[in-house]
């Protein structure tokens, strides 16, 4: 959990979450001015990348701090640089869903207003940089990517299990990039009038979820190409007849940034989770995807599903997501829901029994 005081590490157990006793304090050093706005687990979840904005009110960062979770120590400070010039990033994510479990992971993806790229902690020759003896901050190597001339206004992004990328923009567009090219999107879904504040995608890339301040939209990326083959919008260009054809949309909740997650574990996702003030709103993913679901009767255009569960907390919720299925207890088919408020993390079962 990242808050104004520091990073606090928790471990998953069969009966919920428990503090690990490891913390990184923000009371001095490079963290004394800004609280990190992005945290990314890496290297078998033993390391964490922390990104702090360098200006008040702006999400952009010019540096990263690498933290050893086991010791709670800051290992080093990395700089973003391209062609010898300092640049900024507004978001970072893992190369693929689940790649943070790889103990040798050295690369991750970066996003700025008009940039989409991959960063490598090794040098240009693929050699691990000596961060212990370095006299200044080591520089991340721009491994691949593209710097767009203008107009993309990227806001957020996420990856599939094979490394395909979904990007949300200020104009409401959602772009799908294949794992082989960051230069041109394979598919671009039109905006519905509001900036995209957060995106996620299923492990197999068949469904994309986008969030704005006033609604969330779930889009099916499957289509049939001219040869009769079924593809996703990440691997082929979807025709205009497919765009937003099989889409679910929920309006009126007043969603905030970074508030939803598609639960994934490499199998079949089961839930959509959104956070609104003190509430976590949970949809049954299988139900939402079913075009014959009773909520959709007599609905035209974008469909809305009103079958959801609500979890209430005493404080405003920062984020909520499900644990991995292996942490489900024997008397419940569901893994606990982890809910983070500004100063506390707890885990709850949907049956109402509190786990920790």
Order of alpha helices (4+ residues) and beta strands (2+ residues): beta-beta-beta-beta-beta-beta-beta-beta-beta-beta-beta-beta-beta-beta-beta-beta-beta-beta-beta-beta-beta-beta-beta-beta-beta-beta-alpha-beta-beta-beta-beta
